[in-house]
Amino acid sequence: MDIEGDMEDLSGDDYESEGEIIDLDTDDEAENADLDDDKLMEISAEKAEKLISENKLATEPPKDQKETLYLPHRSKPLGPGEVLEADPTVYEMLHNVNMPWPCLTLDILPDNLGSERRSYPATTYITTATQAAKNKDNELMVIKLSKLAKTLVKNDDEEDEEDEEDDDVSDPILESETLPLKHTTNRLRVSPFAGQDRGEYLTATMSESGEVYIFDLQQQVKAFDTPGLIVPKQSKRPIHVIRNHGNVEGYGLDWSSRISTGALLSGDMSGRIYFTQRNGSKWVTDKTPFQASNASIEDIQWSKSANDTTVFATGGTDGYVRIWDTRSKKHKPAISVKASNSDVNVLSWSGKIDHLLASGHDDGSWGVWDLRNFAPNSQPSPVVSYDFHKSPITSIAFNPLDESIVAVSSEDNTVTLWDLAVEADDDEIKQQQKETAELADIPAQLLFVHWQKDVKDVRWHKQIPGALVSTGTDGLNVWKTISV
């Protein structure tokens, strides 16, 4: 079943202005009937110039009117009929994929097209799952997006020179394979080892029914690049189902990036965390869960450190960030730190600096912790903390290729990009804040604000520097700013 919908390509043609059409008044044609053609042309030209001048005066803003910076969650709400449109000049790439149903979660599938890809058109493989109106209509979707063009914004001087190049820009191509699901998927994660030695594309989904499914999407990915290949029915079924959570749904789900055979943690709303790993050809889940309280486990992150392959972190509705070790016989946390007076919704463990952990909270705040300061019976402070967002944080992610860049999504319909390397006393930053009143109370580290309705999840593309994919009720956004 193909995805119903299309893709919006923000290319240069969409932003070329149309020529002005001036309607001349012909009511006095009889009055000028006796004039010769040259005189009529002169009168018509004078009227046209007058109309154009009046039109410009009517449409141009007053000279004393200052431009204001629009921030989706701080500025005055949009009025009836008003639409917020992206400024194409600040995006290197921006595409929207309309989906048949909203998707709460997504992940990016690794590919064999190479790393550090910066040329266009771009190609990416994505997997997501639906929140359909009826359970029977839910699907796991595997998507290939190709011919993703660079966002083109031309000025008048460039139009003639680039006309021939524009003729070569083709429409984006969307291909999809689907797998049937019985329920809405709360969280989906792809194994970091997908597509490597075994050729597997292990993907786990956590269902609102409480079941955790493990799929191998190898055949679906292969079908995109193998003409005529039909995905076998058995490849549309999970290779393993974890039923230890009973009928208790959850959101915490993460694959280990250090255990190549396959190691998965899943947490539910009753506070239980189950550890599942593959032994030979069988998947085995420990019968005894890890548990510290009855507070819901909202997110789980395995340590990215090569020296801590058994360590993981959790965030929960009790406001705690906890550090665990799978070797613990008591199945209790080693360290518990109060991170927020609200829920800890999401976590991200830095892949470049393995002692940094970011947490996003239900009150809209988020922060970065130095795990070297964590100790039993202590209460460390975050290295940095921000309360820019005023609505719950729904996703947070360190840039896998740049340790100082963090992406944060919120229920205020925005994804913000942050550069933690920026110093607040930077002269250029101070000058910008002085010139633009709206920047006075904006953190200097805020790099970019991307608007997307009801955004739920955002992921960095590890092979296309600076590229992100985010999901909301209006579909998927594939984008890259000029800032990262």
C-alpha positions in Angstrom: 0.0 0.0 0.0 1.5 3.3 -1.1 1.6 6.4 1.1 -1.3 8.6 0.3 -0.1 12.1 -0.1 2.7 14.0 -1.9 5.8 16.0 -1.2 6.2 19.7 -1.2 9.4 20.8 -2.9 10.4 24.3 -1.9 12.3 25.1 -5.1 13.1 28.5 -6.6 10.1 28.4 -9.0 7.8 28.6 -6.1 9.2 32.0 -5.0 9.6 33.8 -8.3 7.4 36.8 -8.4 4.8 37.2 -11.1 4.9 40.3 -13.3 2.4 43.1 -12.4 -0.8 43.3 -14.5 -2.3 46.8 -14.7 -5.8 47.3 -15.8 -6.2 50.7 -17.6 -9.5 52.6 -17.3 -11.3 52.5 -20.7 -14.4 54.4 -19.6 -13.3 57.5 -21.5 -12.5 55.7 -24.8 -15.2 57.7 -26.6 -13.7 61.0 -25.2 -10.3 60.2 -26.8 -11.8 58.8 -30.1 -10.6 61.8 -32.2 -7.0 61.6 -31.0 -4.3 59.9 -33.1 -2.5 56.7 -32.0 0.7 58.4 -30.8 -1.3 60.6 -28.4 -3.4 57.7 -27.1 -0.2 55.7 -26.4 1.2 58.7 -24.4 -2.0 59.1 -22.3 -2.1 55.3 -21.7 1.5 55.3 -20.5 0.9 58.2 -18.1 -2.1 56.4 -16.6 -0.1 53.1 -16.2 2.7 54.9 -14.4 0.2 56.6 -12.1 -1.5 53.3 -11.3 1.8 51.5 -10.6 2.8 54.3 -8.3 -0.5 54.2 -6.4 -0.3 50.5 -6.1 3.2 50.6 -4.6 2.2 53.2 -2.1 -0.8 51.1 -1.0 1.2 47.9 -0.6 4.5 49.2 0.8 4.7 49.4 4.7 5.2 52.8 6.3 8.9 53.8 6.4 8.7 54.1 10.2 7.3 50.6 10.6 9.9 48.2 12.0 10.2 44.6 11.1 9.5 42.2 14.0 10.9 38.8 14.7 8.2 36.1 14.8 8.7 33.4 17.4 5.9 30.8 17.1 5.4 30.2 20.9 6.0 33.8 22.1 4.6 36.1 19.4 0.9 37.0 19.0 -1.0 33.9 17.9 -1.9 33.7 14.2 -5.3 35.2 13.3 -8.1 33.6 11.2 -6.9 32.8 7.7 -3.2 33.5 8.6 -0.6 30.9 7.6 2.9 30.6 8.9 5.3 30.0 6.0 8.9 29.0 6.2 11.6 31.4 4.9 13.3 29.5 2.2 16.4 31.6 2.4 17.4 30.0 5.8 17.1 26.4 4.7 19.5 24.5 2.6 16.9 21.8 2.2 13.2 21.6 3.2 10.7 19.0 2.1 7.3 17.9 3.6 5.9 14.4 3.3 2.2 14.1 3.8 1.2 10.9 5.6 -2.1 9.1 5.7 -2.2 9.2 9.5 -0.2 11.1 12.2 3.0 9.4 13.3 4.3 9.8 16.9 7.8 8.5 16.3 10.4 7.8 13.6 13.9 6.8 13.0 16.4 7.0 10.1 17.7 3.8 8.5 21.5 3.7 7.8 22.4 3.2 4.1 25.4 2.3 2.0 25.5 5.6 0.0 28.4 6.9 2.0 29.1 9.2 4.9 29.5 13.0 5.0 27.2 13.5 2.0 26.8 17.1 1.2 25.8 17.0 -2.5 22.3 17.2 -4.0 19.9 15.7 -4.8 19.9 13.8 -1.5 18.5 10.4 -0.6 17.3 9.1 2.8 15.6 6.0 4.2 13.2 6.5 7.0 10.9 4.2 9.1 7.9 5.4 11.1 4.6 4.0 12.4 1.0 5.4 12.4 -1.6 6.5 14.9 -4.6 5.6 12.8 -8.3 6.2 13.8 -8.9 2.5 13.8 -6.4 0.0 15.2 -6.7 -2.3 12.2 -5.4 0.5 9.9 -2.1 1.0 11.7 1.1 0.3 9.8 4.8 0.3 10.1 6.2 2.3 7.1 9.5 2.0 5.5 10.2 4.9 3.2 12.8 5.8 0.6 13.0 9.5 -0.3 15.2 10.3 -3.3 15.8 13.3 -5.6 15.6 15.6 -2.6 16.6 18.9 -4.2 18.4 21.8 -2.5 16.1 24.7 -1.7 16.7 27.2 -4.5 16.1 30.9 -3.9 17.1 33.0 -6.9 17.5 36.7 -7.2 16.8 38.6 -10.5 20.4 38.6 -11.6 20.6 34.8 -11.3 17.4 33.9 -13.1 18.7 34.0 -16.7 21.9 32.1 -15.8 20.1 29.3 -13.9 17.1 28.7 -16.2 18.9 25.8 -17.8 19.9 24.3 -14.5 16.4 24.5 -13.2 15.2 22.4 -16.1 17.3 19.6 -14.7 15.7 19.7 -11.2 13.2 16.8 -11.1 10.5 16.2 -8.6 11.3 14.3 -5.4 10.5 10.6 -5.5 8.7 8.7 -2.6 8.7 4.9 -2.4 7.3 2.9 0.5 6.8 -0.5 1.9 4.3 -1.2 4.7 3.9 -3.8 7.5 0.5 -4.2 9.2 0.2 -3.4 12.9 -2.6 -3.9 15.3 -2.1 -0.9 17.5 -0.7 2.6 17.6 3.1 2.7 18.1 4.4 4.9 20.9 8.1 4.6 20.2 10.2 3.2 17.3 14.0 2.7 17.2 16.4 1.3 14.6 19.4 -0.7 15.7 22.7 1.3 15.3 24.1 -1.9 13.6 21.4 -1.9 10.9 22.7 -2.8 7.5 26.1 -3.9 8.7 27.7 -7.3 8.9 24.5 -9.4 9.2 22.7 -7.3 6.6 19.8 -7.0 9.1 17.8 -3.9 9.8 16.6 -4.6 13.3 13.8 -2.2 14.3 11.9 -2.3 17.6 8.5 -0.8 18.2 6.7 -0.2 21.5 2.9 -0.6 21.1 0.2 1.0 23.1 -1.0 -2.6 23.8 2.2 -3.2 25.8 3.8 -5.5 23.3 7.3 -4.8 22.0 7.9 -6.0 18.4 11.2 -6.6 16.8 11.3 -6.5 13.0 14.0 -7.1 10.4 13.4 -4.6 7.6 16.1 -6.0 5.4 13.7 -7.1 2.6 11.8 -3.8 2.6 15.1 -1.8 2.2 16.3 -4.3 -0.5 13.1 -3.9 -2.4 13.7 -0.2 -3.1 16.9 -0.9 -5.0 15.9 -4.3 -6.6 13.4 -3.9 -9.4 10.7 -6.5 -9.4 11.5 -7.8 -5.8 8.3 -8.6 -3.9 8.7 -8.6 -0.1 7.7 -12.1 1.3 4.8 -12.3 3.7 7.0 -13.6 6.5 9.2 -10.5 6.2 6.2 -8.4 7.1 5.8 -10.2 10.5 7.9 -9.5 13.6 10.8 -11.9 14.2 10.2 -11.6 18.0 7.5 -10.2 20.4 8.2 -9.2 23.9 5.2 -9.7 26.1 6.7 -9.2 29.6 5.0 -5.8 30.0 1.6 -7.4 29.9 -1.0 -4.9 28.7 0.9 -1.9 30.2 2.0 0.5 27.5 5.2 2.4 27.6 7.6 4.8 25.8 11.1 3.9 26.9 12.9 2.0 24.1 16.6 1.9 23.1 19.1 -0.4 21.3 22.7 -0.7 22.6 25.3 0.8 20.3 28.0 -1.4 21.8 26.4 -4.9 21.7 26.3 -5.8 18.0 24.4 -9.1 18.5 21.3 -7.1 19.6 20.5 -5.8 23.1 17.2 -3.9 23.7 15.8 -2.1 26.8 12.1 -1.4 27.1 10.3 0.6 29.9 6.6 0.9 30.6 4.2 3.2 32.5 4.4 1.0 35.7 8.1 1.7 36.1 9.4 -1.7 34.9 12.3 -2.0 32.5 13.0 -5.2 30.7 16.3 -6.3 29.2 16.2 -8.4 26.0 19.2 -9.7 24.1 19.9 -12.3 21.4 21.6 -15.5 22.3 22.4 -17.3 19.1 19.2 -17.4 17.1 16.9 -16.8 20.1 15.8 -13.6 21.8 15.7 -13.9 25.6 14.2 -11.4 28.0 15.2 -11.3 31.7 12.2 -12.3 33.8 13.1 -9.8 36.6 12.6 -6.2 35.5 14.7 -3.3 36.7 12.5 -1.0 38.8 13.0 1.9 41.2 9.4 3.1 41.6 6.0 2.9 40.0 6.6 6.1 38.1 6.3 5.7 34.3 9.6 5.3 32.4 9.4 7.9 29.7 12.7 7.3 28.0 15.8 5.1 28.0 19.3 5.7 26.7 22.2 3.2 26.6 25.6 4.7 27.4 27.6 5.5 24.3 30.9 4.8 26.1 33.0 1.8 24.9 34.0 1.3 28.6 30.4 1.2 29.9 28.6 -1.4 27.7 26.3 -2.4 30.5 25.3 1.1 31.7 22.0 2.9 30.8 20.0 5.9 31.9 16.2 6.4 32.3 14.0 9.4 32.8 10.6 9.2 34.4 7.4 11.0 35.5 8.8 11.3 39.0 11.4 13.8 37.7 14.4 11.6 38.2 17.3 10.7 35.9 18.6 7.3 37.0 21.8 5.5 36.0 21.6 1.7 36.0 23.9 -1.3 35.3 22.5 -4.5 33.6 24.9 -6.5 35.8 23.1 -5.5 39.0 21.6 -8.5 40.7 19.2 -6.3 42.7 17.9 -4.6 39.5 18.1 -1.3 41.2 19.6 2.0 40.0 23.2 2.9 41.0 22.5 6.7 41.1 19.3 8.7 41.1 19.3 12.5 40.5 16.3 14.8 40.7 16.4 16.5 37.3 13.1 18.4 37.3 10.0 19.1 39.4 8.0 17.9 36.4 8.3 14.7 34.3 11.5 13.9 32.5 10.1 13.1 29.1 13.2 12.5 26.9 16.9 11.8 27.1 19.9 11.9 24.8 23.4 10.5 25.5 26.1 12.3 23.6 27.9 10.1 21.1 30.9 12.4 20.9 31.4 13.2 24.6 30.2 10.2 26.5 29.9 11.8 29.9 27.3 14.2 28.7 23.6 13.4 29.0 20.7 15.8 28.0 17.2 15.7 29.5 14.0 17.3 28.4 11.2 18.0 30.8 7.4 18.4 30.9 7.6 22.0 32.1 9.4 23.0 28.8 12.9 23.2 30.4 15.9 21.1 29.3 19.5 20.7 30.4 22.8 18.9 29.9 24.4 16.9 32.7 28.0 16.0 33.3 27.8 12.4 34.5 31.2 12.7 36.2 29.4 14.8 38.8 26.9 12.1 39.5 27.4 10.2 42.8 25.2 8.4 45.3 23.3 10.7 47.7 24.4 13.8 45.8 22.4 16.4 43.9 24.5 17.9 41.0 23.4 20.8 38.9 23.2 20.7 35.1 26.1 22.1 33.1 23.6 24.2 31.2 19.8 24.6 31.5 17.3 26.5 29.4 13.6 27.4 29.9 13.1 28.9 26.4 10.2 26.5 25.6 7.1 26.9 27.6 5.4 23.6 26.6 6.6 20.0 27.2 9.7 18.8 25.5 8.8 15.9 23.2 12.3 15.0 21.8 15.9 15.9 22.3 19.0 14.8 20.4 22.7 15.5 20.3 24.1 16.0 16.8 26.1 12.8 16.2 28.6 14.7 14.1 29.0 17.8 16.3 29.2 17.5 20.1 28.0 21.1 20.7 24.8 21.1 18.7 21.5 19.9 20.2 18.0 19.6 18.6 15.0 20.0 20.9 11.3 19.6 19.9 8.4 20.9 22.0 4.6 20.9 22.1 4.8 24.6 21.2 5.1 23.4 17.6 8.8 24.1 17.3 12.1 22.3 16.9 15.0 24.5 18.1 18.7 24.0 17.4 21.2 25.0 20.0 25.0 25.6 19.8 26.4 25.1 23.3 29.8 26.3 22.2 28.5 29.9 21.8 29.5 32.2 24.6 26.9 34.6 26.0 29.3 37.5 26.1 30.2 37.3 22.4 30.4 40.8 20.9 28.4 39.9 17.8 25.6 38.3 19.9 25.5 41.4 22.1 25.2 43.7 19.0 22.3 41.6 17.6 20.5 41.7 20.9 20.9 45.4 21.0 19.6 45.9 17.5 16.6 43.6 17.8 14.4 44.0 20.8 12.9 40.5 20.6 16.4 39.0 21.1 17.0 40.6 24.4 15.9 37.7 26.5 16.7 34.9 24.0 19.6 32.7 25.0 22.7 33.4 22.9 23.1 29.6 22.2 19.7 29.4 20.3 20.7 28.9 16.7 17.5 28.2 14.8 13.7 27.8 15.2 11.8 25.4 12.9 8.0 25.4 13.0 6.1 22.1 12.7 2.6 21.4 14.0 2.4 19.1 17.0 6.0 17.9 16.5 6.7 14.7 18.4 10.1 13.3 17.4 13.2 14.6 15.7 16.3 12.6 14.5 19.6 13.7 13.0 20.9 12.0 9.9 24.3 10.5 10.7 25.4 10.4 7.1 24.1 13.8 5.9 25.7 16.4 8.1 23.2 18.9 9.5 20.1 17.1 8.1 17.2 16.3 10.3 13.8 14.4 10.0 11.0 15.4 12.3 7.4 14.1 12.6 4.2 15.9 13.5 0.5 15.8 12.7 1.1 17.5 9.4 3.5 14.7 8.3 7.3 14.4 8.1 9.7 17.2 7.5 13.1 16.5 6.0 15.2 19.6 6.5 18.7 21.2 6.8 19.4 24.8 7.8 22.1 27.1 6.6 23.2 27.3 10.2 24.5 23.8 10.8 
